[in-house]
Amino acid sequence: MFTGIVKGVFSVEALEFSEKFLRLSVHLNETLCEGLQVGASVAVNGVCLTVTSFTKEGLVTFDVMQETLRVTNLGELLEESDVNIERAARFNDEIGGHLLSGHIHDTVIVSDVTRTETNTTIHFEFDEQWSDYLLPKGYVALNGASLTIGEKVENNCFRVHLIPETLQMTTFGKVKQGDRVNLEIDSQTQAVVNTVKKYLSKTIR
């Protein structure tokens, strides 16, 4: 599990593509490598990946399978692309964001970016199938960052407002129109909505 509190932005060091498969290597700092083991879970742009190898110098490698490449933006990465990184949550960790599984539902497209001195607003277009789960002031995870949806969700679009600290600690500081971003729906919202839908479908019959 993850909390959506991104620990930093790191660059992709190496990519090895083969048919429907990617081997991805990212150089992490000493803090993030502390206690790291093969088999550990790390969120890369919000995607829960398993560590397959690592070096003393902090080069950490992950294998990315076909389904993950299909659903996420990891297949679009290039060497030196920046990614958001979070280690899996541990007991007694502060839950500063909201609980995430690292299982991406879909991607959304950046439709507009409005920047001011103290605030950045990013607008996203999403597939209509997610409209019941994306609610004003609700939680959402975007490239692994736990964020709050803004005051309006309409025409299959929503927006988030980001403070300078978030921009500094995540890839959203360099986001631009047309970028594809990983989306994880809040699990509690999804459970409640699905339960209500199921109940109403039986009641209406």
N, CA, C and O of each residue as an XYZ file, in Angstrom:
820
protein
N       0.835     -1.193      0.000
C       0.000      0.000      0.000
C       0.878      1.255      0.000
O       2.031      1.232      0.433
N       0.300      2.341     -0.496
C       1.003      3.618     -0.567
C       0.089      4.711     -0.010
O      -1.106      4.494      0.194
N       0.670      5.888      0.231
C      -0.099      6.985      0.808
C      -0.325      8.137     -0.165
O      -1.106      9.045      0.120
N       0.354      8.105     -1.317
C       0.215      9.195     -2.268
C       1.063     10.405     -1.934
O       0.906     11.459     -2.551
N       1.969     10.271     -0.960
C       2.910     11.343     -0.649
C       4.220     11.033     -1.376
O       5.041     10.251     -0.897
N       4.393     11.649     -2.518
C       5.560     11.395     -3.364
C       6.820     11.866     -2.650
O       6.850     12.963     -2.091
N       7.854     11.040     -2.668
C       9.094     11.344     -1.965
C      10.122     12.055     -2.826
O      11.183     12.443     -2.337
N       9.818     12.226     -4.095
C      10.737     12.959     -4.947
C      10.607     12.565     -6.403
O       9.943     11.589     -6.754
N      11.257     13.350     -7.236
C      11.290     13.114     -8.680
C      12.672     12.585     -9.042
O      13.688     13.167     -8.661
N      12.703     11.474     -9.782
C      13.957     10.847    -10.164
C      13.930     10.532    -11.656
O      12.867     10.328    -12.243
N      15.116     10.496    -12.256
C      15.210     10.301    -13.698
C      15.398      8.831    -14.050
O      16.077      8.084    -13.345
N      14.783      8.439    -15.152
C      14.969      7.089    -15.687
C      16.395      6.969    -16.213
O      16.840      7.781    -17.024
N      17.102      5.953    -15.745
C      18.489      5.751    -16.160
C      18.603      4.842    -17.377
O      19.474      5.044    -18.223
N      17.729      3.844    -17.471
C      17.828      2.885    -18.573
C      16.463      2.267    -18.843
O      15.651      2.078    -17.938
N      16.237      1.956    -20.127
C      15.018      1.291    -20.570
C      15.406      0.169    -21.513
O      16.181      0.377    -22.447
N      14.876     -1.008    -21.275
C      15.095     -2.127    -22.186
C      13.735     -2.636    -22.637
O      13.019     -3.296    -21.883
N      13.392     -2.317    -23.882
C      12.109     -2.741    -24.430
C      12.272     -4.037    -25.208
O      13.222     -4.210    -25.972
N      11.330     -4.935    -24.996
C      11.166     -6.080    -25.887
C       9.674     -6.181    -26.142
O       8.911     -5.349    -25.651
N       9.246     -7.163    -26.885
C       7.837     -7.257    -27.244
C       6.954     -7.356    -25.999
O       7.030     -8.328    -25.247
N       6.112     -6.330    -25.792
C       5.134     -6.314    -24.701
C       5.794     -6.449    -23.333
O       5.210     -7.036    -22.422
N       7.012     -5.911    -23.176
C       7.741     -6.022    -21.923
C       8.739     -4.874    -21.823
O       9.336     -4.465    -22.819
N       8.910     -4.359    -20.603
C       9.856     -3.269    -20.371
C      10.646     -3.537    -19.112
O      10.075     -3.891    -18.080
N      11.945     -3.373    -19.186
C      12.796     -3.379    -17.989
C      13.229     -1.929    -17.754
O      13.860     -1.301    -18.604
N      12.871     -1.423    -16.580
C      13.007     -0.005    -16.249
C      13.958      0.157    -15.079
O      13.816     -0.525    -14.064
N      14.935      1.060    -15.211
C      15.889      1.311    -14.130
C      15.879      2.785    -13.754
O      15.935      3.662    -14.616
N      15.808      3.041    -12.463
C      15.784      4.404    -11.931
C      16.836      4.502    -10.831
O      16.960      3.596    -10.006
N      17.594      5.600    -10.817
C      18.603      5.806     -9.783
C      17.970      6.566     -8.630
O      17.580      7.723     -8.784
N      17.866      5.907     -7.455
C      17.245      6.496     -6.285
C      18.299      6.972     -5.288
O      19.449      6.537     -5.334
N      17.897      7.867     -4.389
C      18.847      8.382     -3.411
C      19.011      7.410     -2.237
O      18.318      6.397     -2.147
N      19.940      7.744     -1.348
C      20.280      6.859     -0.239
C      19.089      6.624      0.682
O      18.890      5.513      1.176
N      18.299      7.666      0.912
C      17.147      7.540      1.815
C      16.148      6.526      1.289
O      15.662      5.685      2.045
N      15.836      6.597     -0.001
C      14.847      5.690     -0.573
C      15.381      4.269     -0.718
O      14.603      3.320     -0.812
N      16.691      4.120     -0.735
C      17.279      2.781     -0.854
C      17.466      2.100      0.500
O      17.804      0.918      0.556
N      17.250      2.832      1.585
C      17.455      2.262      2.913
C      16.517      1.072      3.147
O      15.296      1.201      3.059
N      17.101     -0.069      3.441
C      16.324     -1.274      3.715
C      15.687     -1.897      2.483
O      14.875     -2.813      2.613
N      16.031     -1.429      1.302
C      15.426     -1.950      0.078
C      15.858     -3.394     -0.162
O      17.010     -3.760      0.073
N      14.914     -4.205     -0.633
C      15.197     -5.599     -0.932
C      14.561     -5.982     -2.256
O      13.597     -5.356     -2.697
N      15.106     -7.015     -2.887
C      14.459     -7.581     -4.064
C      13.083     -8.088     -3.649
O      12.952     -8.769     -2.632
N      12.059     -7.759     -4.432
C      10.691     -8.126     -4.094
C       9.917     -7.007     -3.425
O       8.702     -7.113     -3.257
N      10.601     -5.928     -3.038
C       9.920     -4.795     -2.413
C       9.052     -4.075     -3.438
O       9.299     -4.150     -4.642
N       8.034     -3.376     -2.943
C       7.134     -2.618     -3.812
C       7.506     -1.136     -3.792
O       7.732     -0.553     -2.732
N       7.565     -0.547     -4.970
C       7.852      0.873     -5.135
C       6.851      1.425     -6.140
O       6.592      0.798     -7.167
N       6.290      2.590     -5.850
C       5.379      3.230     -6.793
C       6.175      4.139     -7.724
O       6.851      5.068     -7.282
N       6.080      3.852     -9.019
C       6.737      4.663    -10.053
C       5.629      5.313    -10.870
O       4.890      4.629    -11.578
N       5.516      6.637    -10.773
C       4.366      7.345    -11.358
C       3.046      6.736    -10.886
O       2.065      6.676    -11.626
N       3.056      6.287     -9.627
C       1.841      5.724     -9.047
C       1.600      4.260     -9.335
O       0.635      3.682     -8.835
N       2.465      3.646    -10.141
C       2.307      2.235    -10.503
C       3.095      1.376     -9.530
O       4.301      1.569     -9.374
N       2.443      0.443     -8.882
C       3.123     -0.455     -7.960
C       3.982     -1.438     -8.757
O       3.462     -2.283     -9.486
N       5.302     -1.315     -8.608
C       6.233     -2.202     -9.289
C       7.083     -2.945     -8.279
O       7.306     -2.467     -7.167
N       7.557     -4.117     -8.675
C       8.365     -4.955     -7.805
C       9.839     -4.796     -8.156
O      10.218     -4.877     -9.325
N      10.665     -4.570     -7.146
C      12.111     -4.460     -7.357
C      12.657     -5.818     -7.778
O      12.471     -6.810     -7.073
N      13.327     -5.865     -8.920
C      13.925     -7.117     -9.384
C      15.432     -7.163     -9.139
O      16.023     -8.240     -9.063
N      16.053     -5.980     -9.015
C      17.480     -5.923     -8.672
C      17.827     -4.493     -8.290
O      17.111     -3.553     -8.633
N      18.942     -4.343     -7.570
C      19.440     -3.002     -7.253
C      20.926     -3.083     -6.959
O      21.448     -4.140     -6.604
N      21.592     -1.965     -7.110
C      23.028     -1.900     -6.877
C      23.311     -1.054     -5.634
O      22.432     -0.348     -5.141
N      24.548     -1.133     -5.135
C      24.949     -0.319     -3.988
C      24.893      1.167     -4.316
O      24.755      2.007     -3.427
N      25.001      1.477     -5.599
C      24.973      2.879     -6.016
C      23.554      3.424     -6.136
O      23.363      4.609     -6.406
N      22.552      2.555     -5.934
C      21.177      3.019     -5.932
C      20.444      2.875     -7.251
O      19.377      3.463     -7.427
N      20.993      2.105     -8.185
C      20.290      1.858     -9.438
C      19.296      0.718     -9.209
O      19.697     -0.423     -8.977
N      18.005      1.028     -9.273
C      16.949      0.069     -8.951
C      16.212     -0.306    -10.231
O      15.859      0.568    -11.023
N      15.980     -1.596    -10.436
C      15.393     -2.095    -11.680
C      14.056     -2.777    -11.412
O      13.870     -3.467    -10.409
N      13.131     -2.558    -12.350
C      11.783     -3.126    -12.270
C      11.428     -3.736    -13.626
O      11.890     -3.260    -14.663
N      10.611     -4.783    -13.616
C      10.058     -5.353    -14.838
C       8.603     -4.917    -14.970
O       7.826     -5.001    -14.019
N       8.247     -4.449    -16.171
C       6.899     -3.935    -16.422
C       6.249     -4.795    -17.496
O       6.765     -4.907    -18.609
N       5.110     -5.403    -17.156
C       4.468     -6.349    -18.048
C       3.481     -5.673    -18.999
O       3.203     -4.479    -18.890
N       2.960     -6.472    -19.937
C       2.098     -5.985    -21.017
C       0.885     -5.211    -20.507
O       0.602     -4.120    -21.000
N       0.163     -5.760    -19.524
C      -1.053     -5.113    -19.049
C      -0.745     -3.766    -18.402
O      -1.500     -2.809    -18.569
N       0.357     -3.691    -17.668
C       0.756     -2.420    -17.058
C       1.098     -1.396    -18.126
O       0.734     -0.227    -18.000
N       1.780     -1.810    -19.155
C       2.116     -0.888    -20.254
C       0.859     -0.401    -20.964
O       0.803      0.741    -21.421
N      -0.146     -1.264    -21.058
C      -1.379     -0.893    -21.752
C      -2.161      0.161    -20.974
O      -2.710      1.093    -21.561
N      -2.208      0.010    -19.647
C      -3.087      0.848    -18.837
C      -2.420      2.154    -18.401
O      -3.110      3.143    -18.154
N      -1.096      2.170    -18.305
C      -0.389      3.304    -17.711
C       0.420      4.079    -18.753
O       0.408      3.764    -19.943
N       1.130      5.114    -18.258
C       1.986      5.905    -19.145
C       3.449      5.451    -19.118
O       4.305      6.129    -19.686
N       3.753      4.324    -18.474
C       5.148      3.895    -18.364
C       5.752      3.540    -19.719
O       6.960      3.676    -19.913
N       4.932      3.092    -20.644
C       5.445      2.752    -21.975
C       5.892      3.950    -22.778
O       6.554      3.796    -23.804
N       5.540      5.154    -22.324
C       5.925      6.383    -23.024
C       7.219      6.985    -22.483
O       7.701      7.992    -23.002
N       7.782      6.369    -21.440
C       8.989      6.924    -20.835
C      10.182      6.830    -21.773
O      10.286      5.918    -22.593
N      11.070      7.791    -21.630
C      12.343      7.806    -22.331
C      13.465      7.854    -21.299
O      13.225      8.172    -20.135
N      14.671      7.543    -21.714
C      15.792      7.734    -20.798
C      15.879      9.208    -20.416
O      15.772     10.094    -21.265
N      16.073      9.448    -19.135
C      16.112     10.776    -18.511
C      14.726     11.377    -18.298
O      14.619     12.523    -17.862
N      13.653     10.620    -18.599
C      12.321     11.076    -18.204
C      12.237     11.118    -16.681
O      12.834     10.286    -15.999
N      11.499     12.081    -16.157
C      11.301     12.182    -14.718
C      10.079     11.374    -14.288
O       9.067     11.340    -14.989
N      10.182     10.726    -13.134
C       9.066      9.958    -12.584
C       8.919     10.256    -11.101
O       9.896     10.555    -10.416
N       7.678     10.170    -10.609
C       7.402     10.280     -9.180
C       7.690      8.941     -8.505
O       7.364      7.883     -9.043
N       8.309      8.997     -7.314
C       8.676      7.780     -6.599
C       8.134      7.825     -5.166
O       8.219      8.845     -4.481
N       7.574      6.687     -4.733
C       7.197      6.501     -3.330
C       7.465      5.061     -2.937
O       7.080      4.140     -3.657
N       8.124      4.855     -1.798
C       8.271      3.510     -1.232
C       6.955      3.075     -0.618
O       6.131      3.915     -0.256
N       6.749      1.779     -0.498
C       5.537      1.263      0.130
C       5.448      1.724      1.574
O       6.463      1.873      2.254
N       4.222      1.951      2.037
C       4.002      2.395      3.410
C       4.369      1.288      4.391
O       4.202      0.099      4.118
N       4.877      1.723      5.546
C       5.228      0.781      6.605
C       4.398      1.088      7.849
O       3.861      2.187      7.986
N       4.294      0.113      8.758
C       3.574      0.332     10.000
C       4.148      1.536     10.727
O       5.364      1.723     10.775
N       3.269      2.347     11.290
C       3.605      3.551     12.046
C       3.963      4.739     11.155
O       4.279      5.813     11.669
N       3.921      4.569      9.821
C       4.102      5.711      8.936
C       2.894      6.633      9.039
O       1.768      6.172      9.224
N       3.128      7.928      8.921
C       2.024      8.882      8.875
C       1.311      8.765      7.537
O       1.961      8.732      6.492
N      -0.020      8.701      7.554
C      -0.809      8.656      6.328
C      -1.184     10.095      5.974
O      -2.244     10.588      6.360
N      -0.303     10.751      5.239
C      -0.524     12.156      4.925
C      -1.455     12.370      3.757
O      -2.041     13.444      3.620
N      -1.603     11.359      2.906
C      -2.493     11.472      1.756
C      -3.718     10.604      1.961
O      -4.503     10.841      2.879
N      -3.891      9.584      1.100
C      -4.926      8.583      1.315
C      -4.397      7.254      0.817
O      -3.462      7.214      0.018
N      -4.991      6.163      1.286
C      -4.454      4.848      0.973
C      -4.621      4.517     -0.504
O      -5.697      4.675     -1.081
N      -3.527      4.056     -1.095
C      -3.499      3.701     -2.512
C      -2.948      2.291     -2.671
O      -2.155      1.821     -1.856
N      -3.384      1.631     -3.732
C      -2.895      0.283     -4.013
C      -1.770      0.288     -5.043
O      -0.998     -0.666     -5.127
N      -1.677      1.360     -5.824
C      -0.715      1.379     -6.913
C      -1.205      0.650     -8.149
O      -0.429      0.388     -9.068
N      -2.503      0.317     -8.176
C      -3.115     -0.339     -9.331
C      -3.875      0.725    -10.131
O      -4.935      1.195     -9.716
N      -3.323      1.083    -11.260
C      -3.836      2.195    -12.060
C      -5.101      1.782    -12.803
O      -5.162      0.705    -13.397
N      -6.106      2.647    -12.763
C      -7.358      2.374    -13.472
C      -7.291      2.777    -14.940
O      -7.811      2.076    -15.808
N      -6.647      3.913    -15.214
C      -6.654      4.460    -16.575
C      -5.667      5.623    -16.604
O      -5.000      5.907    -15.609
N      -5.581      6.286    -17.738
C      -4.832      7.530    -17.818
C      -5.774      8.666    -18.180
O      -6.806      8.455    -18.816
N      -5.405      9.878    -17.765
C      -6.135     11.091    -18.108
C      -5.189     12.015    -18.855
O      -3.968     11.889    -18.755
N      -5.768     12.946    -19.606
C      -4.973     13.835    -20.455
C      -5.009     15.250    -19.900
O      -6.074     15.762    -19.556
N      -3.847     15.877    -19.813
C      -3.780     17.274    -19.387
C      -4.334     18.136    -20.515
O      -3.778     18.165    -21.614
N      -5.433     18.840    -20.239
C      -6.065     19.678    -21.265
C      -5.671     21.151    -21.145
O      -5.752     21.900    -22.119
N      -5.243     21.564    -19.945
C      -4.848     22.961    -19.760
C      -4.053     23.084    -18.465
O      -4.260     22.318    -17.523
N      -3.145     24.050    -18.427
C      -2.366     24.350    -17.227
C      -2.383     25.856    -17.019
O      -1.980     26.614    -17.901
N      -2.851     26.290    -15.849
C      -2.886     27.714    -15.517
C      -1.948     27.943    -14.341
O      -2.137     27.360    -13.273
N      -0.942     28.786    -14.529
C       0.060     29.023    -13.492
C       0.008     30.466    -13.001
O      -0.097     31.403    -13.792
N       0.085     30.627    -11.677
C       0.267     31.932    -11.060
C       1.467     31.825    -10.119
O       2.109     30.777    -10.044
N       1.765     32.895     -9.411
C       2.932     32.894     -8.533
C       2.793     31.884     -7.398
O       3.781     31.280     -6.981
N       1.584     31.698     -6.901
C       1.390     30.849     -5.724
C       0.520     29.622     -5.972
O       0.323     28.819     -5.059
N       0.005     29.461     -7.162
C      -0.934     28.366     -7.398
C      -0.857     27.913     -8.864
O      -0.690     28.724     -9.776
N      -0.982     26.619     -9.056
C      -1.071     26.071    -10.412
C      -2.324     25.213    -10.487
O      -2.553     24.359     -9.630
N      -3.127     25.439    -11.506
C      -4.328     24.645    -11.724
C      -4.138     23.812    -12.984
O      -3.812     24.334    -14.050
N      -4.346     22.522    -12.840
C      -4.190     21.614    -13.977
C      -5.549     21.000    -14.284
O      -6.225     20.491    -13.390
N      -5.943     21.050    -15.547
C      -7.217     20.512    -16.005
C      -6.966     19.173    -16.696
O      -6.015     19.031    -17.464
N      -7.823     18.199    -16.419
C      -7.669     16.856    -16.971
C      -8.946     16.407    -17.671
O     -10.053     16.661    -17.197
N      -8.774     15.743    -18.796
C      -9.891     15.088    -19.482
C      -9.850     13.600    -19.146
O      -8.783     12.987    -19.149
N     -11.017     13.023    -18.856
C     -11.070     11.614    -18.479
C     -12.140     10.888    -19.268
O     -13.056     11.503    -19.814
N     -12.013      9.570    -19.320
C     -13.006      8.740    -19.993
C     -14.298      8.738    -19.181
O     -14.266      8.694    -17.951
N     -15.408      8.784    -19.859
C     -16.710      8.908    -19.204
C     -17.000      7.781    -18.219
O     -17.782      7.970    -17.287
N     -16.394      6.626    -18.402
C     -16.666      5.493    -17.507
C     -16.298      5.788    -16.049
O     -16.759      5.093    -15.143
N     -15.466      6.818    -15.816
C     -15.036      7.142    -14.456
C     -15.817      8.295    -13.838
O     -15.506      8.730    -12.729
N     -16.811      8.783    -14.532
C     -17.490     10.005    -14.091
C     -18.178      9.857    -12.727
O     -18.272     10.835    -11.985
N     -18.656      8.667    -12.384
C     -19.337      8.478    -11.098
C     -18.375      8.507     -9.918
O     -18.806      8.669     -8.776
N     -17.080      8.353    -10.176
C     -16.105      8.242     -9.096
C     -15.268      9.504     -8.894
O     -14.537      9.616     -7.910
N     -15.374     10.441     -9.815
C     -14.585     11.671     -9.741
C     -15.494     12.801     -9.289
O     -16.232     13.375    -10.090
N     -15.436     13.118     -7.997
C     -16.388     14.019     -7.372
C     -15.683     15.265     -6.844
O     -14.536     15.180     -6.406
N     -16.346     16.417     -6.877
C     -15.754     17.634     -6.313
C     -15.321     17.425     -4.865
O     -16.089     16.919     -4.046
N     -14.099     17.814     -4.558
C     -13.484     17.675     -3.231
C     -13.169     16.231     -2.870
O     -12.821     15.940     -1.726
N     -13.287     15.332     -3.831
C     -12.941     13.940     -3.582
C     -11.459     13.687     -3.795
O     -10.756     14.498     -4.398
N     -10.991     12.541     -3.287
C      -9.600     12.142     -3.469
C      -9.388     11.545     -4.854
O     -10.283     10.937     -5.442
N      -8.178     11.738     -5.350
C      -7.758     11.080     -6.583
C      -6.240     10.972     -6.528
O      -5.582     11.804     -5.903
N      -5.682      9.961     -7.174
C      -4.228      9.844     -7.275
C      -3.829     10.032     -8.724
O      -4.344      9.350     -9.611
N      -2.915     10.954     -8.966
C      -2.438     11.269    -10.308
C      -0.922     11.109    -10.336
O      -0.204     11.806     -9.618
N      -0.440     10.188    -11.169
C       0.985      9.829    -11.183
C       1.489      9.548     -9.768
O       2.629      9.854     -9.420
N       0.597      8.953     -8.963
C       0.978      8.543     -7.623
C       0.839      9.592     -6.551
O       1.069      9.296     -5.378
N       0.468     10.813     -6.909
C       0.314     11.893     -5.935
C      -1.129     11.972     -5.461
O      -2.049     12.050     -6.276
N      -1.332     11.953     -4.153
C      -2.662     12.085     -3.578
C      -3.099     13.539     -3.673
O      -2.471     14.425     -3.093
N      -4.182     13.779     -4.411
C      -4.647     15.141     -4.661
C      -6.154     15.235     -4.439
O      -6.863     14.229     -4.420
N      -6.619     16.469     -4.272
C      -8.045     16.730     -4.090
C      -8.603     17.367     -5.349
O      -8.060     18.346     -5.862
N      -9.686     16.804     -5.835
C     -10.339     17.357     -7.018
C     -10.932     18.720     -6.676
O     -11.419     18.935     -5.566
N     -10.885     19.637     -7.640
C     -11.410     20.983     -7.436
C     -12.919     21.026     -7.329
O     -13.578     19.997     -7.177
N     -13.454     22.230     -7.410
C     -14.860     22.447     -7.089
C     -15.830     22.025     -8.176
O     -17.032     21.942     -7.921
N     -15.344     21.755     -9.383
C     -16.247     21.375    -10.466
C     -15.733     20.154    -11.206
O     -14.532     20.006    -11.436
N     -16.663     19.279    -11.574
C     -16.385     18.168    -12.482
C     -17.478     18.203    -13.530
O     -18.637     17.926    -13.222
N     -17.133     18.539    -14.758
C     -18.151     18.669    -15.800
C     -17.535     18.390    -17.160
O     -16.341     18.596    -17.376
N     -18.384     17.911    -18.080
C     -17.951     17.626    -19.452
C     -16.743     16.705    -19.492
O     -15.835     16.886    -20.304
N     -16.743     15.701    -18.594
C     -15.648     14.730    -18.513
C     -14.298     15.405    -18.271
O     -13.270     14.974    -18.793
N     -14.320     16.466    -17.472
C     -13.108     17.173    -17.096
C     -13.125     17.477    -15.600
O     -14.179     17.756    -15.029
N     -11.968     17.421    -14.977
C     -11.831     17.886    -13.597
C     -10.512     18.643    -13.490
O      -9.683     18.606    -14.399
N     -10.332     19.327    -12.366
C      -9.102     20.080    -12.180
C      -8.605     19.934    -10.754
O      -9.374     19.665     -9.831
N      -7.308     20.117    -10.598
C      -6.698     20.106     -9.274
C      -5.879     21.383     -9.129
O      -5.356     21.916    -10.108
N      -5.777     21.866     -7.892
C      -5.016     23.070     -7.584
C      -3.794     22.656     -6.775
O      -3.920     21.978     -5.755
N      -2.613     23.064     -7.230
C      -1.369     22.605     -6.618
C      -0.567     23.768     -6.041
O      -0.401     24.807     -6.680
N      -0.072     23.568     -4.814
C       0.779     24.560     -4.172
C       2.227     24.370     -4.638
O       2.552     23.326     -5.203
N       3.102     25.357     -4.412
C       4.503     25.234     -4.847
C       5.216     23.999     -4.320
O       6.026     23.413     -5.037
N       4.935     23.581     -3.071
C       5.594     22.403     -2.506
C       5.288     21.158     -3.324
O       6.182     20.353     -3.587
N       4.033     20.993     -3.728
C       3.659     19.833     -4.546
C       4.351     19.885     -5.898
O       4.812     18.862     -6.404
N       4.423     21.062     -6.477
C       5.081     21.211     -7.777
C       6.563     20.864     -7.683
O       7.130     20.283     -8.608
N       7.185     21.220     -6.566
C       8.606     20.951     -6.388
C       8.889     19.471     -6.179
O       9.906     18.960     -6.648
N       7.991     18.774     -5.476
C       8.227     17.390     -5.093
C       7.726     16.378     -6.110
O       7.979     15.183     -5.960
N       7.021     16.830     -7.143
C       6.449     15.913     -8.132
C       6.757     16.378     -9.554
O       7.312     17.455     -9.773
N       6.385     15.546    -10.496
C       6.588     15.889    -11.905
C       5.622     16.952    -12.397
O       5.756     17.425    -13.526
N       4.647     17.342    -11.574
C       3.666     18.335    -12.023
C       4.271     19.723    -12.177
O       3.644     20.607    -12.761
N       5.470     19.927    -11.666
C       6.143     21.196    -11.883
C       6.497     21.443    -13.337
O       6.700     22.584    -13.752
N       6.570     20.356    -14.116
C       6.934     20.484    -15.536
C       5.831     19.968    -16.458
O       6.057     19.802    -17.656
N       4.639     19.713    -15.912
C       3.573     19.145    -16.730
C       3.139     20.127    -17.809
O       3.201     21.343    -17.627
N       2.700     19.579    -18.930
C       2.262     20.436    -20.034
C       1.031     19.842    -20.702
O       0.702     18.670    -20.518
N       0.367     20.674    -21.471
C      -0.843     20.250    -22.173
C      -0.537     19.048    -23.067
O       0.470     19.029    -23.775
N      -1.411     18.056    -23.025
C      -1.244     16.857    -23.842
C      -0.583     15.701    -23.119
O      -0.611     14.573    -23.610
N       0.019     15.959    -21.951
C       0.653     14.879    -21.196
C      -0.404     13.868    -20.739
O      -1.539     14.224    -20.425
N       0.005     12.605    -20.712
C      -0.871     11.536    -20.238
C      -0.442     11.162    -18.821
O       0.735     10.901    -18.572
N      -1.401     11.139    -17.897
C      -1.110     10.983    -16.476
C      -1.875      9.780    -15.938
O      -3.036      9.566    -16.286
N      -1.214      8.996    -15.084
C      -1.840      7.815    -14.498
C      -2.898      8.205    -13.471
O      -2.685      9.099    -12.652
N      -4.040      7.522    -13.525
C      -5.172      7.786    -12.644
C      -5.472      6.559    -11.800
O      -5.657      5.463    -12.329
N      -5.520      6.746    -10.471
C      -6.048      5.719     -9.570
C      -7.227      6.306     -8.817
O      -7.091      7.293     -8.094
N      -8.380      5.689     -8.995
C      -9.599      6.110     -8.309
C      -9.496      5.763     -6.829
O      -8.946      4.721     -6.474
N     -10.019      6.624     -5.966
C     -10.050      6.332     -4.537
C     -10.883      5.081     -4.287
O     -12.035      5.000     -4.712
N     -10.300      4.112     -3.599
C     -10.959      2.815     -3.420
C     -12.235      2.925     -2.589
O     -13.209      2.224     -2.864
N     -12.246      3.793     -1.578
C     -13.449      3.936     -0.752
C     -14.583      4.555     -1.555
O     -15.733      4.128     -1.450
N     -14.256      5.565     -2.359
C     -15.275      6.172     -3.220
C     -15.834      5.137     -4.178
O     -17.046      5.065     -4.379
N     -14.961      4.336     -4.768
C     -15.399      3.316     -5.716
C     -16.308      2.292     -5.039
O     -17.319      1.885     -5.610
N     -15.950      1.877     -3.827
C     -16.753      0.882     -3.109
C     -18.141      1.425     -2.781
O     -19.140      0.726     -2.951
N     -18.204      2.673     -2.309
C     -19.493      3.267     -1.957
C     -20.367      3.428     -3.193
O     -21.542      3.059     -3.179
N     -19.802      3.973     -4.253
C     -20.572      4.203     -5.481
C     -21.080      2.882     -6.041
O     -22.245      2.784     -6.426
N     -20.228      1.866     -6.093
C     -20.642      0.576     -6.643
C     -21.725     -0.080     -5.788
O     -22.636     -0.717     -6.315
N     -21.623      0.077     -4.467
C     -22.636     -0.484     -3.579
C     -23.989      0.188     -3.803
O     -25.021     -0.479     -3.875
N     -23.969      1.511     -3.910
C     -25.215      2.251     -4.145
C     -25.811      1.877     -5.498
O     -27.021      1.684     -5.610
N     -24.979      1.776     -6.513
C     -25.460      1.386     -7.847
C     -26.128      0.013     -7.804
O     -27.200     -0.185     -8.375
N     -25.482     -0.926     -7.122
C     -26.008     -2.286     -7.038
C     -27.340     -2.295     -6.302
O     -28.277     -2.983     -6.707
N     -27.420     -1.530     -5.220
C     -28.658     -1.459     -4.441
C     -29.788     -0.858     -5.261
O     -30.904     -1.379     -5.260
N     -29.502      0.246     -5.968
C     -30.526      0.911     -6.756
C     -31.007      0.048     -7.909
O     -32.187      0.057     -8.258
N     -30.070     -0.706     -8.504
C     -30.458     -1.563     -9.630
C     -31.448     -2.639     -9.185
O     -32.347     -3.009     -9.939
N     -31.280     -3.141     -7.953
C     -32.202     -4.155     -7.427
C     -33.525     -3.527     -7.007
O     -34.580     -4.144     -7.153
N     -33.473     -2.307     -6.486
C     -34.676     -1.631     -6.013
C     -35.597     -1.227     -7.146
O     -36.820     -1.306     -7.031
N     -34.985     -0.788     -8.255
C     -35.771     -0.284     -9.391
C     -36.489     -1.404    -10.121
O     -37.505     -1.153    -10.768
N     -36.002     -2.611    -10.040
C     -36.616     -3.732    -10.772
C     -38.058     -3.980    -10.338
O     -38.712     -4.884    -10.856
